Amino acid sequence: MSASRGARSFFYLVKTNRPTPDEFLSYHARGLTPPRPSPRQLDLHKGVSMFETKEQARRLALELKTRYDYIAEVAVPEGVRAERQGRRAGHHNVYASPDDLARWVVSVVRAR
């Protein structure tokens, strides 16, 4: 299945083939604080790390070995904040609730 009209696809590493909202918690929602808690770092911790392509997400899954077995395609609606961030190609932070992110999953494939 592809992204809905007016939505942009992002790819997110998950542990199960039926991801629940708990898999979409940001570092902030998990109660984690950045090592240097500047206003910018605190804001970044509120986003969920996703990638522009399935291949970019797959590369990270392979680096992380067995932590994540699946890649979820998430159709993020227009108007939802998504910012290019970090050094990795295609990496974005997406700012939405875990419930919304889980609801926007359109497909899940094996990472390897």
Secondary structure by P-SEA (a helix, b strand, c coil): ccccccbbbbbbbbccccccccccccccccccccccccaaaaaaaabbbbbccaaaaaaaaaaacccccbbbbbbccccccccccccccbbbbbbccaaaaaaacccccccc
